Amino acid sequence: MVPLKRRKVVPPHTGNTGTGCSEEKASIKFPRVVLFLVERKMGASRRTFLSQLGRRKGFQVEELFSQSVTHVVSENNCGDEVRKWLDSQLRAQDQKPVHLLDISWYTESMRAGHPVEILERHRLQVHFALNGAKCCSKAVVFSVPSYACQRRTTLDNHNTILTDALSLLAEKAELSEEDGRGVAFRRAAAVLKCLPQPVTNMMQLRGLPCLGEHSFRVIKDILENGTSSEVESTQQSERYKALKVLTGIFGVGAKTADRWIRAGIHNLRQLQTSGQTLNQAQRAGLQHYDDLNLPVTKAEADAIGEIVEEAVVSVLPDAQITLIGGFRRGKLTGHDVDLLITHPDEGKEVGLMPKVVSWLQSKGFLLYQKTTINSYLESEEGPRRPSSNMDRFERCFSIFKLRHLSREDRGESESGCRLWRAVRVDLVVSPISQFAFALLGWTGSKLFERELRRWAGHEKAMSLGSHALYDNRQSRYLRATSEEEIFAHLGLEYIPPSERNA
């Protein structure tokens, strides 16, 4: 085999494109896609022509290979040859995942004027070594879109051990108010959740989006050793365990828990004897701590839905009640129950929540409740950035007193137990004109919704929230009466709730 030409490696901090032209850099339309064309079998003249064509169309095409490259394009070379050449350019531990692509992907992208989706036919197939021996079969190489809202993610997760580890590290980061790190781990876990088969070899992950160096180290540790030392260390951390316990109290966030830990409070008993002043929500959360940290079953969610429906229709006939959140995505258990309420006649829902709360209180169903009014105002200049990620609907945050279901439904004896349990319930009232957006936003998953908003902003110059969709280019709101219409406005294939479990 004729060896591939070795090219000088440029350190990533130089940012050298080989052109030295600031005008070309300024015209880059796709900064996250950094291309390198392999000269072998392509020829210098054709490579120069294709590179210039790509730059004219707004692509960043590197003249010299470096760690900043994300897509390696080759013509008439097999994947093993290109992989061997890449390994000769950088040490294995210094390499970042890259897409190894056939020239067909590049030419199709040139015709489209943007990077097209990477399909299996575009990928160069790479054989991999296992325990030092050449494997006779090809590795199963995965390809997924960059945004979670482009993927279909069911509850059938083939990589639970890996995703649980990354989710735990995400939770650790979030409890430490390192939201950026938390999102990075969540995105990495979401990629693994959508894969059709278990990951068995690191080679399978080459070129996948959202998998950073830290996530790669964790995955590699688990594949090689069966567990992650970082995850085990986190689980044994006294601070992490204290944060988990204290934020498990309804009404307690990471900041409050951190303040208590610095005051020497690490568990519920210490909190109860500390003399700390608790607000009404925290007192209720502490009182019903055990119940509120038990999973809520689908049967219990349905039972609460029936009670709320009885309350709603008693004061507003023809109102509609929808079970949302994880249960709408097909989950069998959850940590709370979310219900969305609307009425087909715009405006009739105004003033509904206080009446529903009054009915529930009169029947003894509420152990705690706090109601907020609808503060959403639609501006002609487009939606203003909210002070928090929460929407502005009329809402009731509550703790429900739910009678235990029958022994047959529960699958256990109730002898010696209380006849009821406490359950977290959120009630949300939406005008019918905003119902589709509220339904989409409250169905989740949280990461799926985050990615929808990111797609809207980065790819479509739109602003998406649980109230409306605004086109910033046209300076107008895009109305919708269904989730399907919202996906269509965003230029996305519709994904049903059962496949939004990112």
C-alpha positions, 0 to 999 in steps of 0.5 A, spaced: 500 500 500 502 506 498 503 510 504 499 516 505 503 523 505 504 526 512 502 533 513 505 538 518 501 538 524 498 545 526 497 546 533 490 548 534 491 555 537 494 557 531 487 557 527 491 557 521 487 556 515 492 556 510 490 562 506 491 568 511 485 571 508 481 575 514 476 576 508 475 568 508 474 567 515 469 573 516 465 569 511 464 563 514 457 561 515 458 554 519 463 555 524 462 548 528 464 545 521 471 545 520 473 541 514 480 538 511 480 534 504 485 528 504 490 530 498 492 522 496 488 520 490 484 526 490 490 530 487 493 537 489 489 541 483 482 538 485 483 538 492 485 546 491 479 547 487 474 543 492 477 547 497 476 554 494 469 552 492 467 550 499 470 557 502 466 561 497 460 557 499 462 559 507 465 553 509 471 553 513 476 548 509 483 547 513 489 547 508 493 543 514 490 538 518 490 540 526 486 538 532 480 543 530 478 539 524 471 536 525 470 533 518 475 529 514 473 528 507 477 523 502 476 520 495 477 513 493 481 511 500 478 506 505 477 508 512 482 504 515 487 508 510 485 515 513 484 512 520 492 510 520 494 517 517 490 520 522 493 516 527 500 518 524 498 525 525 496 526 532 497 521 538 491 517 540 490 521 546 490 527 543 485 526 538 478 528 538 473 525 534 472 527 527 467 524 521 471 520 516 467 522 510 467 520 503 467 525 497 460 524 496 458 528 502 462 534 500 459 535 493 452 534 496 453 539 501 456 544 496 450 543 492 445 544 498 449 550 500 450 548 507 452 541 511 447 536 509 446 530 514 451 525 514 448 518 512 451 511 513 453 511 505 457 518 507 461 514 512 468 511 511 468 504 514 473 503 519 475 496 521 478 496 528 482 492 533 480 488 539 485 485 544 491 487 538 488 482 533 484 485 527 477 484 527 474 481 521 467 484 521 466 492 521 465 496 527 457 498 528 459 506 527 453 510 529 451 517 526 446 521 529 443 529 528 447 534 532 440 537 535 436 532 540 430 535 537 432 532 530 432 525 534 427 520 536 429 517 543 424 512 546 424 509 553 428 503 550 435 505 552 441 500 550 446 504 554 443 505 561 450 504 564 453 509 560 447 514 560 446 513 568 453 515 569 453 521 565 446 523 568 449 523 575 455 527 573 450 532 570 446 532 576 453 533 580 454 539 576 447 542 577 447 541 584 454 545 584 451 551 580 455 549 574 450 549 569 454 549 563 457 542 565 451 539 567 448 541 560 454 538 556 453 531 560 446 531 559 447 532 551 452 527 551 447 522 555 442 524 550 446 522 544 447 515 547 440 514 549 438 514 542 443 509 539 440 503 536 445 498 539 449 498 545 456 501 545 461 496 546 468 500 543 470 507 543 471 507 535 463 506 534 463 513 537 468 517 533 464 523 529 458 523 534 456 530 536 456 532 543 461 528 546 466 532 549 473 529 552 470 529 559 464 524 557 469 520 553 474 519 559 468 517 563 465 512 557 472 509 556 473 508 563 466 504 564 467 500 557 474 498 560 473 497 567 466 496 568 465 502 572 467 510 572 472 511 578 469 519 577 462 516 578 464 512 584 468 518 587 462 522 586 457 517 590 461 517 596 462 524 596 459 527 603 457 533 600 454 530 594 450 526 598 448 532 603 446 536 597 441 530 594 438 529 601 437 537 602 435 538 595 430 533 596 426 537 600 420 541 596 422 548 596 429 547 597 434 549 591 442 548 590 443 555 593 439 554 600 442 547 600 449 549 599 448 555 605 445 550 610 451 545 608 456 551 610 452 552 616 454 544 618 447 541 616 448 535 612 441 531 613 434 532 615 435 531 623 440 536 623 436 541 619 430 540 624 434 541 630 438 547 627 433 553 628 433 555 621 427 559 618 423 555 613 418 558 609 411 554 608 413 550 602 419 548 605 416 546 612 411 542 608 416 539 604 420 537 610 413 534 613 412 530 607 419 528 605 418 521 605 412 521 600 415 526 596 421 522 594 417 516 592 416 515 585 409 516 583 405 511 578 401 512 572 395 509 576 396 515 581 397 520 576 391 518 573 387 518 579 389 525 581 387 527 574 380 524 575 380 528 581 382 535 578 377 534 572 372 533 577 374 540 580 375 543 573 368 541 570 364 543 576 366 550 575 367 551 568 364 545 563 367 543 557 374 545 560 380 540 557 385 537 562 391 533 559 396 529 563 403 532 561 410 531 563 414 524 563 407 520 563 405 523 556 412 521 554 410 514 556 413 513 562 410 509 568 413 513 574 415 520 575 417 524 581 410 529 580 404 530 576 403 535 571 396 537 568 395 542 563 388 546 563 384 550 557 378 551 554 376 552 547 373 559 548 379 564 549 378 568 555 373 563 559 379 560 563 381 567 566 379 566 573 379 559 573 385 557 578 382 560 584 375 556 583 379 550 582 383 550 588 377 552 593 374 546 590 380 542 592 381 545 599 373 544 600 374 536 599 381 536 603 385 534 597 390 539 598 396 539 604 399 545 601 398 550 595 401 556 592 398 560 586 401 564 581 397 569 576 398 569 569 403 575 567 404 573 560 404 579 555 405 579 548 409 585 545 409 587 538 417 587 538 417 580 540 418 576 546 422 579 552 427 575 555 424 572 561 428 573 568 427 565 569 426 559 565 419 559 567 413 560 563 408 566 565 402 561 566 397 561 571 399 556 576 398 552 582 404 548 585 401 543 590 402 537 595 396 533 594 393 528 599 391 522 595 388 516 598 391 510 597 389 505 591 386 499 592 391 493 594 390 490 587 392 496 584 398 497 589 400 490 589 401 490 596 398 490 603 395 497 606 395 494 613 398 498 618 399 504 613 396 511 612 390 511 608 393 516 604 400 519 601 402 526 599 404 527 591 407 533 588 402 536 583 402 542 578 396 545 575 397 550 569 392 554 566 393 556 558 389 560 553 387 556 547 391 560 543 397 558 547 395 551 548 399 548 543 406 551 545 404 550 552 403 542 551 409 542 547 413 545 552 410 542 558 411 535 555 419 535 555 423 532 556 427 538 559 433 537 554 429 536 548 425 542 549 432 546 551 434 543 544 428 545 540 429 552 543 436 552 541 434 550 534 429 555 533 434 561 535 441 558 532 438 555 525 431 559 524 432 566 527 426 564 531 424 565 539 420 559 542 417 559 548 411 555 552 407 561 550 409 563 542 413 562 537 416 569 534 420 569 527 425 575 528 427 575 521 419 577 519 418 580 526 412 577 527 409 571 531 407 564 528 401 561 530 399 554 531 394 550 534 397 543 534 404 541 536 405 538 528 404 546 526 410 548 531 415 543 528 413 545 521 414 552 522 421 550 525 422 546 519 423 539 523 420 533 522 414 531 527 416 527 533 411 524 537 411 525 545 413 517 546 420 519 542 422 525 546 425 522 551 432 525 550 
